[in-house]
Amino acid sequence: MKSKRKAIKGVDPSPVIRMAWEDRCSFETIEERTGLNEAAVIHLMRRELKPSSFRLWRSRVSGRVTKHRKRFRRERKSLRAGL
């Protein structure tokens, strides 16, 4: 748990929150740019947002295919195959 806190402390939360709210920005992209994995982003969002805003964001993200690069590519291939 200490390693997550240390990693999160050195990061400015504003750009991470902005990227996390975007529909087309995957967790992998956030990790490449900030070094925070999905669990650390969730922890940061829980800490920085109001509880109702966090629940709203979490419900949006949990069903979103585009937040995970691998799932998005798989979904995209299946859509193209159907054309």
TARA-V218097 format. One record per residue. PSI is psi as a letter, one per 30 degrees, with the letter a starting at -180 (none if undefined). D_FIRST is the distance of its C-alpha to the first C-alpha in whole Angstrom. Layout:
[[PSI:D_FIRST] [PSI:D_FIRST]]
//
This chain:
[[e:0] [e:4] [e:5] [e:5] [e:7] [e:9] [e:10] [e:11] [e:13] [f:15] [k:16] [k:19] [f:18] [e:22] [e:23] [e:20] [e:21] [e:24] [e:23] [e:21] [f:25] [k:27] [e:28] [f:29] [j:26] [l:24] [e:20] [e:21] [e:23] [e:20] [e:18] [e:21] [e:22] [f:18] [g:16] [k:14] [a:13] [e:14] [e:11] [e:10] [e:14] [e:14] [e:11] [e:13] [e:16] [e:15] [e:14] [f:18] [l:20] [l:22] [e:21] [e:25] [e:24] [e:21] [e:22] [e:25] [e:23] [e:21] [e:24] [e:26] [e:23] [f:23] [g:27] [k:27] [e:28] [f:28] [f:24] [j:24] [e:26] [e:27] [e:28] [e:30] [e:32] [e:33] [e:34] [e:36] [e:37] [e:39] [e:40] [e:42] [e:43] [f:45] [none:47]]
//
